[in-house]
Amino acid sequence: MNLKMVKQLQAELPQSIQDMVAVIGFSHTLKVVQALGGTTWRIASGRGKDGEAKRAALAERVGTDTEELLHKYYAGDEIYLPR
């Protein structure tokens, strides 16, 4: 697949996914959509007991690196992830 094809495919993605790709990158966004597509997920905002439990649950699903990026850019947000 060449760059032109990737750009065309990316343009067909829902806007929310395009925005996520712009912030955390394509490979991390792909992990998120594969793990959580079709759901709404609240990204933990704090580092307290509840926040750490939610972060650990998300990291289990998408990996620690991806979870850290989501936390950095979306902490406290509730995001819908289309399939």
N, C-alpha and C positions, 0 to 999 in steps of 0.2 A: 504494500500500500504506500503510495507516494504522498508527499506533503499536501498536494492539491486535493487529493481524495480525503485526507484527514480533515482539512479545513472545511470541505463540503459537508462531511458527516457532522462535524462539530456545529456547523450552522443550523443543522436540523434538530439539534438537541433542545429540550425545553430551556427557556431563558434562565431559570434558577440553576440548572446544571451548567450552562455556559458560564454563569457568574462564578460558580464554585470552581470550575476549571481555571478561570482567570486568577483565582485567589490561591488555591492549593495545588493546582496542576492536574493534568489529565490522569495520570496513573493513580494518584490518591483519590480523585473523584470517582474513578472507575471502581476502586475498592469499596467506597462508601455506597455507591449505587448497587453494586452486586450484593452487599451485605444487608442494606437497609431500604432498597428501592421499594416504593409503594407504601412507605410508612412516614410518620411524623416523629421526629426525635428532638428532644430538648438537650442542647449541649450544656453540660454543667458549667456553672459560672464560678463556683468557689472551689476551694481546696479543703473544705471541712469534711467531716465524716461522710455525709450524704454525697457531696460533690465528688469525692474520691471514689466512692462506690460506683457512681454513674460513669465516671471517667474510665474506671477499670472495666466496666461492662461494655462500654463502647470500644475500648482498646482490644478487648477479646474478639470483637467482631471485625474490626477494620485494621488492627495493628497499632502499635504504640506511636510510630511516626505520624501516621495519618490522624490519630486521635489528637496528638499534640498540635497539629496544624488546625484541626477543627476547633480545638479549644482556643487557640491563639486568635482566630478570626471570627468565630461564631459563639464564643462563651456567653451563656445566658439566652441565646436565641433558640426558638423552636423552628426547626426547618422541616419542610415537607420534601421528601426525596421521591420524585417520580420514578417509575420503572423504565 
